């Protein structure tokens, strides 16, 4: 719209009202987390007097990425937070037993769920490479595996008399199994299996086999027997 005349020939400028910017939801959550960090610092300064509200976990010292969150590095603060921020933060130190920081955390930072690896990082699981691959459920003990079980992985290369089967990984721990009925990536009779593999050479062998071979996962949880390293029909004939 142009300028308006007041009838005397003078032209009065038209004033436009500035539109107020609405902060994005992520910015709102970020601001709330900054507030929570300030609350943590205030509680430390005042000796821990507790205002009303929920409980949230913060770190009491700097934590590097890849570092396990020790109990002495965690504290609980009390604050009222709306759902978007509350859902993003761990509320109990017990949920963080053996958790690993995925990003650097500074003293007073709230422990975001997206900033730590929990569950799989249990202290009774040895340090290992994590590897996921899809396979037919009948090749994964009919998808009857559960987290924490021990499996061996074998791969068959080629067909007919020239085929050979080798063990690509021994004693791998099942970290997760996603079935088609879970509504995830697995579908059409497939499962997605995530294993903890401790030997680096087995990681490469498993990755190669998942791409070019027929892979079968064998439950080894209840056996002490060791599979032979390889099998070929022509080596056992006669």
HUDAJO-V243061 format. One record per backbone hydrogen bond with DSSP energy under -1.0 kcal/mol. CO is the residue of the C=O (numbers start at 1). NH is the residue of the N-H. If there is no record, write none. Layout:
co->CO nh->NH
co->CO nh->NH
This chain:
co->4 nh->12
co->10 nh->6
co->12 nh->4
co->24 nh->28
co->25 nh->29
co->26 nh->30
co->27 nh->31
co->28 nh->32
co->29 nh->33
co->30 nh->34
co->31 nh->35
co->32 nh->36
co->33 nh->37
co->34 nh->38
co->35 nh->39
co->36 nh->40
co->37 nh->41
co->38 nh->42
co->39 nh->43
co->40 nh->44
co->41 nh->45
co->42 nh->46
co->43 nh->48
co->54 nh->79
co->56 nh->77
co->57 nh->111
co->58 nh->75
co->59 nh->108
co->63 nh->105
co->64 nh->67
co->67 nh->101
co->70 nh->73
co->71 nh->74
co->73 nh->60
co->75 nh->58
co->77 nh->56
co->79 nh->54
co->82 nh->86
co->83 nh->87
co->86 nh->89
co->88 nh->113
co->90 nh->57
co->92 nh->95
co->93 nh->96
co->94 nh->97
co->96 nh->99
co->99 nh->69
co->100 nh->117
co->101 nh->66
co->105 nh->63
co->106 nh->109
co->109 nh->59
co->110 nh->112
co->111 nh->90
co->112 nh->115
co->115 nh->102
co->117 nh->100
co->118 nh->120
co->122 nh->125
co->129 nh->197
co->131 nh->195
co->133 nh->193
co->135 nh->191
co->136 nh->139
co->137 nh->140
co->137 nh->142
co->137 nh->143
co->139 nh->217
co->140 nh->143
co->141 nh->144
co->146 nh->149
co->149 nh->174
co->150 nh->220
co->151 nh->172
co->152 nh->218
co->153 nh->168
co->153 nh->169
co->154 nh->216
co->155 nh->166
co->156 nh->214
co->157 nh->164
co->160 nh->163
co->164 nh->157
co->165 nh->231
co->166 nh->155
co->169 nh->153
co->172 nh->151
co->173 nh->196
co->174 nh->148
co->176 nh->194
co->178 nh->192
co->179 nh->182
co->180 nh->183
co->189 nh->137
co->191 nh->135
co->192 nh->178
co->193 nh->133
co->194 nh->175
co->194 nh->176
co->195 nh->131
co->196 nh->173
co->197 nh->129
co->199 nh->203
co->200 nh->204
co->201 nh->205
co->202 nh->206
co->203 nh->207
co->204 nh->208
co->205 nh->209
co->206 nh->210
co->208 nh->212
co->209 nh->213
co->214 nh->156
co->216 nh->154
co->218 nh->152
co->220 nh->223
co->229 nh->167
co->231 nh->165
co->232 nh->235
co->233 nh->237
